[in-house]
Amino acid sequence: MTPKPRMYPMVDLPPQRYEASTEKSDCGFVFRKSVHSRIMDRTAFFDKKLQNDCWFDLRYPKLDANIHFTYYPIGRMHTYQDLASESFQMVYEHSAIATGIDEIPILQDGPQGMAFSLSGPVASPFQFYLSDTTEHFIRGALYFNTRPNPDSIAPVLDYILTDLDTLIKSFQWR
């Protein structure tokens, strides 16, 4: 007798709807986000107080997922090239576990950047950054609050990737 394959519980995904988010407009940007997500301010990074109020998480409480956002003003302390290089470095730290990393240029009117789709049992299956290259830089990284298993998170990942596509395309600097 052959054992049955392992099954994963069905996830009931809500309809995708979006709203304008101006909660971080004092940081110099606005975007559209899922109505099923919440912006949560971050005040510390590894127990160190943050230098600005523009780091935040976009939480999906019912899907047990977070998108961590870090914002930097471009200047002497943080050049565009340094921030972009750091983003690539953070993505490729997953290369020992990832079965693939796709680099997807974000070429649009407004902020441009790079998205990274990571396959395999990685902690963060999607990361991206957006910038105007002279004043603003924001980075986002999606994490699930569970042990990474690509098969079990696939429907939720696809759902959140659709939301992230809307967020990225609607992102504007103020």
C-alpha positions, 0 to 999 in steps of 0.5 A: 500500500502506498501512503497518501501524499502530505496535504496542506490545509486550504487557505481561504483568501479574501478578495483583493481590494486596495486603499490609498495609504498615507500613513507614511506620507510624512516620510515622503511617500504614498502607495496603495495597499491591501485592505487586509494589511496593516501598517505597524511602526517599527521603533527598534532594529535589533534593540537599537533605536531607529534613527527615523520613523520611516521603517515599518512593517506591512502586516497580514495578520490572517495570512501570518506574513509581514513585509519589512520596509526600510527607508533611507534618505540618500546622502553622504551617509547612504549613497544610492550605490551603497544601498542598492549594493546592500540590497543585492547582498541581502538577497544573495545571502539566501543563495545557499538555500535558494534554488533560484533567484530571479532579478526583475528590473522595475522600470516604470514612470516614477520610482524604479528599482529591482525586485527579486523572486527567490525560489526554494525553502527561503526565509524571504521569497520576495524582496525589492527596492525602489528609488529616485536615485538622488533623494529616496530609497526604500527596500521591502522584504516579505517574510512568513511567520512559519517554517519556509515550505514553498508548497504550503505557502504557494497560494498565499505567496501568489496572493501577496505578490499580486498585492505587492505588484499593486503597491510597487506600481502605485508607489509615489515620492512626495 
